[in-house]
Amino acid sequence: MDKQYVVPKMKCVLLLCLLGLAAYQVNGQRSFSFSSRPFKQSRPQSRPQFQPQQKPRPQFRPQQQFRPQPRPQFRPQQQFRPQPKPQFRPQQQFRPQSFTSPGKALSGGSGAGDGKHGNSEYHYSWLHDGGIKYTGDEAHNYCSRLGQGWYAVGVNDNSENSFINGVITSHNKKYIWTGGKKASGDLFTWLGGGDTRSYNNWSHTGGHNTPQPDNREDRNENCLGILNNFYQDGVKWHDIACHHLKPVICERTV
């Protein structure tokens, strides 16, 4: 081989070796410097903790404050005040009035009379007491209080019977008491004297559709009343239990 080619080649090889050595040294220092640093232990990355999503808490809204309804005020009932008992007022003293009635009117001076027939004058209770009704016994007492000689009416003949019937119908009365009281059986006597044997106007019917007197009510019909067509029988006599209430015609002889 020619020397002119060998020498340059050798130079090139030498140059390359030097360059390689230099490169090695440089790389060795870097490696050394890297290894000279203490090794930092790798810390494992902490896993993110699982945080559950917080559900939004419903905001607490306090209920409206309870306001108790006011109780209805107790109103006590008005204290019971017993009604005062009506004071007993005795009937006003009888003051005679003058009335014109069937039959001959009184001319005056007779006091309590409301009508006259024959030798008798008559007093009609409903014209003086506001329409009060009486039991049989009360009716007799009413007449006697009118004064001496007054008694519940007695009917002794057909003429007087017609007069009394006229008073009843003209004053539109359903019934009246007379002064008849049972003596025995079917016999009734008058407080002013006489009895029903001499004259009577008994009805042919009554509550049991039997002729009067029939003593129908509890076998205790001891008073004599006159009924105005009560059983569609006209104005007739009936025996009646004395507890019934009726007005009365009073009579006295003049």
C-alpha positions in Angstrom: 0.0 0.0 0.0 1.2 3.4 -0.8 2.3 5.5 2.2 0.5 8.5 1.0 -2.7 6.8 1.6 -1.8 5.0 4.8 -0.8 8.0 6.8 -4.0 10.0 6.2 -6.1 6.9 7.1 -4.2 6.4 10.3 -4.8 10.0 11.2 -8.4 9.7 10.5 -8.7 6.5 12.6 -6.7 8.2 15.4 -8.9 11.2 15.2 -12.0 9.1 15.4 -10.7 7.3 18.4 -10.0 10.5 20.2 -13.4 11.8 19.4 -14.9 8.5 20.7 -12.8 8.7 23.8 -13.9 12.2 24.4 -17.5 11.3 23.9 -17.2 8.4 26.3 -15.8 10.6 29.0 -18.5 13.0 28.6 -21.2 10.4 28.7 -19.5 8.7 31.6 -19.5 11.9 33.7 -23.2 12.4 33.0 -23.9 8.8 34.0 -21.8 9.3 37.1 -23.4 12.5 38.0 -26.8 11.0 37.6 -25.9 8.0 39.7 -24.3 10.1 42.3 -27.6 11.6 43.2 -29.5 9.8 45.9 -32.3 7.7 44.5 -35.6 9.1 45.3 -38.1 6.4 46.2 -41.1 6.8 44.0 -44.2 7.5 46.0 -47.2 5.8 44.7 -49.8 8.2 43.5 -52.6 8.3 46.0 -55.8 7.3 44.5 -58.4 9.9 44.7 -60.7 9.0 47.5 -64.2 8.2 46.5 -66.3 11.0 47.6 -69.9 10.1 47.1 -71.8 12.9 45.7 -73.6 14.6 48.5 -77.3 14.7 47.9 -78.6 18.2 48.5 -80.3 18.2 51.8 -83.8 19.5 51.6 -83.9 22.8 53.3 -85.8 22.5 56.5 -88.8 24.7 56.4 -90.3 24.9 59.8 -94.0 24.5 59.8 -96.0 27.5 60.6 -96.3 27.8 64.3 -99.4 26.1 65.5 -101.9 28.6 66.6 -104.6 26.9 68.5 -108.1 28.0 67.6 -109.6 30.0 70.4 -112.2 27.9 72.2 -115.6 29.3 72.1 -116.2 31.0 75.3 -118.6 29.2 77.4 -121.7 31.2 78.0 -123.5 29.8 80.9 -127.2 29.5 80.3 -129.2 32.2 81.9 -129.9 31.3 85.4 -133.2 29.7 85.7 -135.5 32.1 87.3 -138.7 30.4 88.3 -141.7 32.3 87.2 -143.6 33.6 90.1 -146.7 31.8 90.7 -149.7 33.8 89.7 -151.2 35.3 92.8 -154.6 34.0 93.4 -157.0 36.8 92.7 -160.5 36.2 94.0 -163.2 36.8 91.5 -164.3 40.4 91.5 -167.4 40.9 93.5 -170.4 40.5 91.3 -171.7 43.8 89.9 -175.1 43.4 88.4 -175.5 44.6 84.8 -178.6 45.1 82.8 -179.1 43.0 79.7 -182.1 42.3 77.5 -182.7 38.6 76.9 -185.4 36.4 75.5 -188.5 36.8 77.6 -189.6 40.0 79.3 -186.8 42.4 80.1 -186.4 43.5 83.6 -187.6 47.0 84.4 -184.9 47.6 86.9 -184.3 47.2 90.6 -183.9 43.5 90.4 -180.1 43.4 90.8 -178.4 40.5 89.0 -181.2 39.5 86.7 -180.7 39.3 82.9 -184.2 38.1 81.9 -187.7 37.4 83.3 -190.3 34.8 82.7 -193.5 34.3 84.7 -192.8 34.7 88.4 -189.0 34.2 88.0 -186.0 36.2 87.0 -182.8 34.7 85.5 -179.1 35.3 85.6 -176.8 34.2 82.8 -173.3 33.5 84.2 -171.4 34.1 80.9 -172.6 37.7 80.8 -170.8 38.5 84.1 -167.7 36.3 84.5 -166.0 36.5 81.2 -167.1 33.0 80.1 -165.9 30.9 83.0 -167.2 27.4 83.1 -168.0 25.4 86.3 -168.5 21.9 87.6 -172.0 21.1 88.7 -171.3 21.8 92.3 -169.4 25.0 91.5 -172.4 26.2 89.4 -174.7 25.8 92.3 -172.3 27.7 94.5 -172.0 30.5 91.9 -175.8 31.0 91.9 -176.1 31.0 95.7 -173.4 33.7 96.0 -175.6 36.1 94.0 -177.7 36.6 97.0 -180.7 35.3 98.9 -183.1 33.2 96.9 -180.8 32.5 93.9 -180.2 28.9 92.8 -179.4 27.0 89.7 -182.4 27.0 87.4 -185.2 24.5 87.7 -187.6 23.8 84.8 -191.1 22.9 85.9 -193.2 23.2 82.8 -193.2 23.4 79.1 -193.5 27.2 79.0 -190.4 27.7 81.2 -188.5 25.0 79.2 -189.2 26.9 75.9 -187.9 30.1 77.6 -184.7 28.5 78.7 -184.2 26.8 75.3 -184.6 30.2 73.7 -181.8 31.7 76.0 -179.5 28.9 75.1 -180.0 29.1 71.3 -180.0 32.9 71.1 -176.7 33.1 73.1 -175.3 30.3 71.0 -174.4 28.1 74.0 -173.6 24.4 73.5 -174.8 23.5 77.0 -175.6 24.8 80.5 -176.0 23.4 84.0 -179.4 23.4 85.7 -180.2 22.9 89.4 -181.2 19.2 88.8 -179.6 16.7 91.1 -180.2 12.9 91.1 -182.4 11.7 94.0 -182.7 8.0 93.1 -182.9 6.0 90.0 -184.2 8.2 87.2 -185.6 10.8 89.5 -184.0 14.3 89.7 -185.0 17.1 92.0 -184.7 20.9 91.6 -182.8 23.0 94.1 -185.7 25.5 94.1 -188.3 22.8 94.7 -190.1 20.2 92.6 -188.7 17.3 90.6 -188.7 15.7 87.2 -191.8 13.6 87.7 -194.1 16.6 87.0 -192.3 17.6 83.8 -189.2 16.6 81.9 -187.7 17.0 78.5 -185.2 14.1 78.4 -183.5 13.3 75.1 -184.3 10.1 73.3 -180.5 9.4 72.8 -177.1 10.0 74.2 -173.5 8.6 74.1 -174.8 5.0 74.0 -177.7 5.8 71.7 -180.1 5.1 74.6 -182.8 7.4 76.1 -181.9 9.7 78.9 -181.2 9.4 81.8 -178.8 6.5 81.1 -176.2 7.0 83.9 -173.6 6.2 81.2 -170.3 7.6 82.5 -169.0 5.4 85.3 -172.6 5.0 86.6 -172.1 8.4 88.2 -174.1 10.9 86.1 -175.7 12.8 89.0 -176.2 16.3 87.6 -178.7 17.5 85.0 -177.6 19.6 82.0 -179.2 20.9 78.9 -177.3 20.2 75.7 -177.8 22.2 72.4 -178.2 19.5 69.7 -175.1 17.7 71.0 -176.4 14.4 69.6 -178.4 15.9 66.8 -181.4 15.6 69.1 -182.3 19.3 69.5 -182.1 21.2 72.9 -182.6 18.4 75.3 -182.0 17.3 78.9 -179.2 14.8 79.7 -177.9 13.3 82.9 -174.2 14.2 83.1 -171.3 13.5 85.4 -170.9 16.5 87.7 -167.1 17.1 87.0 -167.8 18.4 83.5 -167.5 22.2 83.0 -170.3 24.4 81.8 -171.9 27.8 82.3 -175.0 28.1 84.3 -178.4 29.9 84.4 -179.5 31.0 87.8 -183.1 31.7 88.9 -185.0 33.2 91.7 -188.7 33.8 92.4 -190.0 37.4 92.4 
